[in-house]
């Protein structure tokens, strides 16, 4: 099985991790992955012999694909984003399974892509969760809803696992935040939550993807406004294996705090839970599925309720 997959941004987390784990779990498949922007994920596939990746500028993508597909046969061709280019490529692919994947949690983005996508040329629409499947089906015409298939994101269990022997002893309570520089990830809310907690609480923020200078300036200003400049540490594009190791080191002293305002799956939360880390999250439909698998490890607060989220963290540490 040979698969060609396009996604715009090559990152350590997010879709970079989704694709890495997928390829690792399907060693008999050959994955040719195309990206337009290296956003800090250039080494994420280094140890996978069944993956080749290439960076192709978006303005060259259509020509590159036309040539590549004329030289090599694929069993599946997958696009995540770029529906206009997908339409043109899918038109000339009668023998390959033509797949469009949705992973965005922003309904405006989803709606825009659905409007541009020529569904007559799509064999399958994939989404990572039942929640997102419901949204996509509501945006599709009735005769196309049958195309939707849920393919859950998978966690690399050789990387994200529980190991009590790695846990530190008598560590100060630490809040972990993981995500991209996107307003929808609510990173300012994390700082406000930290500011609402006693001064013995420390914060660690792990950003993946592009690091826009203007957003870093805004982040530093928010850190100062929240009064947590002596309690928070910032990290950029940390490899996944180091992040997983940090989760296990901190153990019960840490809580992963998800202040995301939108989620299609909740990958960062899932990875932390797999390492035995407790999580405090906003109430989002996509995260509901984790409560059954990880009973007692997730506390919730209404969307945007800073004080309630902070209180739920205190309760976790005093339980």
NORFENHU-V36355 format. One record per residue. N is the residue number from 1. RES is the residue in three letters. PHI is phi in degrees with one decimal (none if undefined). Layout:
# NORFENHU-V36355
N,RES,PHI
N,RES,PHI
This chain:
# NORFENHU-V36355
1,UNK,none
2,UNK,-119.3
3,UNK,-123.5
4,UNK,-111.1
5,UNK,-135.4
6,UNK,-112.2
7,UNK,-144.9
8,UNK,-61.8
9,UNK,-115.1
10,UNK,-92.0
11,UNK,-129.2
12,UNK,-69.0
13,UNK,-104.6
14,UNK,56.5
15,UNK,-65.4
16,UNK,-57.9
17,UNK,-70.5
18,UNK,-56.3
19,UNK,-70.7
20,UNK,-61.3
21,UNK,-66.9
22,UNK,-61.1
23,UNK,-66.3
24,UNK,-64.4
25,UNK,-80.6
26,UNK,-125.9
27,UNK,-64.0
28,UNK,-82.3
29,UNK,-92.3
30,UNK,-103.1
31,UNK,-111.8
32,UNK,-105.2
33,UNK,-109.9
34,UNK,-116.8
35,UNK,-135.1
36,UNK,-103.0
37,UNK,-134.1
38,UNK,-87.7
39,UNK,-106.5
40,UNK,93.1
41,UNK,-113.9
42,UNK,-58.6
43,UNK,-107.9
44,UNK,-68.5
45,UNK,-104.0
46,UNK,-54.6
47,UNK,-96.7
48,UNK,-109.3
49,UNK,-70.8
50,UNK,-95.7
51,UNK,-123.0
52,UNK,-123.6
53,UNK,-129.0
54,UNK,-143.4
55,UNK,-96.9
56,UNK,-131.7
57,UNK,-58.2
58,UNK,-60.5
59,UNK,-70.0
60,UNK,-100.6
61,UNK,-61.7
62,UNK,-61.3
63,UNK,-64.4
64,UNK,-61.6
65,UNK,-66.9
66,UNK,-58.3
67,UNK,-67.9
68,UNK,-59.8
69,UNK,-73.1
70,UNK,-80.4
71,UNK,-102.3
72,UNK,-141.8
73,UNK,-92.5
74,UNK,-119.4
75,UNK,-82.3
76,UNK,-136.4
77,UNK,-124.8
78,UNK,-122.0
79,UNK,-116.4
80,UNK,-124.4
81,UNK,93.7
82,UNK,59.5
83,UNK,-62.2
84,UNK,-63.6
85,UNK,-72.0
86,UNK,-57.1
87,UNK,-56.5
88,UNK,-69.5
89,UNK,-69.5
90,UNK,-63.8
91,UNK,-60.9
92,UNK,-109.6
93,UNK,-122.9
94,UNK,-70.2
95,UNK,-98.4
96,UNK,-92.6
97,UNK,-74.3
98,UNK,-99.0
99,UNK,-121.9
100,UNK,-116.4
101,UNK,-106.5
102,UNK,-110.9
103,UNK,-131.0
104,UNK,-67.2
105,UNK,-101.9
106,UNK,-93.0
107,UNK,-61.3
108,UNK,-64.4
109,UNK,-65.7
110,UNK,-59.8
111,UNK,-62.2
112,UNK,-63.1
113,UNK,-69.0
114,UNK,-61.1
115,UNK,-61.7
116,UNK,-85.7
117,UNK,-80.2
118,UNK,-84.4
119,UNK,-67.5
120,UNK,-66.2
121,UNK,-104.7
122,UNK,-111.6
123,UNK,-91.2
124,UNK,-154.4
125,UNK,-113.7
126,UNK,-108.8
127,UNK,-139.1
128,UNK,-88.1
129,UNK,-151.9
130,UNK,-61.8
131,UNK,-59.4
132,UNK,-69.5
133,UNK,-58.9
134,UNK,-62.4
135,UNK,-65.7
136,UNK,-62.6
137,UNK,-62.9
138,UNK,-70.4
139,UNK,-92.5
140,UNK,-89.3
141,UNK,-64.0
142,UNK,-55.9
143,UNK,-75.7
144,UNK,-109.8
145,UNK,-64.5
146,UNK,-67.1
147,UNK,-73.0
148,UNK,-75.3
149,UNK,-135.9
150,UNK,-88.5
151,UNK,-123.1
152,UNK,-60.6
153,UNK,-65.2
154,UNK,-115.2
155,UNK,-99.4
156,UNK,-73.1
157,UNK,-77.6
158,UNK,-80.2
159,UNK,-111.2
160,UNK,-105.3
161,UNK,-152.8
162,UNK,-89.0
163,UNK,-145.0
164,UNK,-62.1
165,UNK,-67.7
166,UNK,-86.8
167,UNK,-67.8
168,UNK,-74.5
169,UNK,-116.2
170,UNK,53.2
171,UNK,-80.8
172,UNK,-66.8
173,UNK,-61.3
174,UNK,-129.7
175,UNK,-102.9
176,UNK,-110.9
177,UNK,-128.6
178,UNK,-133.1
179,UNK,169.7
180,UNK,-101.4
181,UNK,-75.5
182,UNK,-134.3
183,UNK,-57.4
184,UNK,-66.3
185,UNK,-82.5
186,UNK,65.8
187,UNK,-64.8
188,UNK,-65.3
189,UNK,-62.7
190,UNK,-59.3
191,UNK,-64.1
192,UNK,-69.8
193,UNK,-61.2
194,UNK,-58.9
195,UNK,-65.2
196,UNK,-87.8
197,UNK,-106.2
198,UNK,-55.3
199,UNK,-70.2
200,UNK,-79.9
201,UNK,-84.3
202,UNK,-108.1
203,UNK,-126.4
204,UNK,-128.0
205,UNK,-114.1
206,UNK,-116.6
207,UNK,-97.7
208,UNK,-118.6
209,UNK,87.6
210,UNK,-63.3
211,UNK,-121.1
212,UNK,-66.8
213,UNK,-58.1
214,UNK,-66.5
215,UNK,-77.6
216,UNK,-64.5
217,UNK,-59.9
218,UNK,-63.4
219,UNK,-62.6
220,UNK,-63.7
221,UNK,-65.2
222,UNK,-68.6
223,UNK,-60.3
224,UNK,-65.4
225,UNK,-62.3
226,UNK,-79.9
227,UNK,70.7
228,UNK,-117.1
229,UNK,-61.0
230,UNK,-92.9
231,UNK,-123.4
232,UNK,-122.7
233,UNK,-119.3
234,UNK,-115.3
235,UNK,-131.8
236,UNK,-123.5
237,UNK,49.2
238,UNK,-77.3
239,UNK,-57.2
240,UNK,-59.7
241,UNK,-66.0
242,UNK,-71.4
243,UNK,-64.7
244,UNK,-61.5
245,UNK,-63.1
246,UNK,-64.1
247,UNK,-56.2
248,UNK,-70.3
249,UNK,-61.9
250,UNK,-75.0
251,UNK,54.4
252,UNK,-70.3
253,UNK,-76.3
254,UNK,-110.7
255,UNK,-133.3
256,UNK,-79.6
257,UNK,-109.4
258,UNK,-102.1
259,UNK,-103.9
260,UNK,-61.1
261,UNK,-90.0
262,UNK,-143.4
263,UNK,-146.8
264,UNK,-97.1
265,UNK,-145.1
266,UNK,94.2
267,UNK,-61.2
268,UNK,-61.2
269,UNK,-64.5
270,UNK,-61.6
271,UNK,-61.9
272,UNK,-63.5
273,UNK,-61.0
274,UNK,-63.8
275,UNK,-90.4
276,UNK,85.6
277,UNK,-84.5
278,UNK,-75.4
279,UNK,-132.1
280,UNK,-117.8
281,UNK,-138.3
282,UNK,-72.7
283,UNK,-73.0
284,UNK,-130.3
285,UNK,-56.0
286,UNK,-65.5
287,UNK,-89.8
288,UNK,-60.3
289,UNK,-64.3
290,UNK,-78.2
291,UNK,-62.9
292,UNK,-70.6
293,UNK,-73.9
294,UNK,-127.1
295,UNK,-62.9
296,UNK,78.3
297,UNK,-103.5
298,UNK,-126.3
299,UNK,-111.0
300,UNK,-129.4
301,UNK,-144.6
302,UNK,-57.9
303,UNK,-54.0
304,UNK,82.2
305,UNK,-86.9
306,UNK,-61.5
307,UNK,-62.2
308,UNK,-66.2
309,UNK,-67.6
310,UNK,-61.9
311,UNK,-64.1
312,UNK,-65.3
313,UNK,-69.1
314,UNK,-58.6
315,UNK,-65.5
316,UNK,-63.3
317,UNK,-79.7
318,UNK,-105.4
319,UNK,-67.3
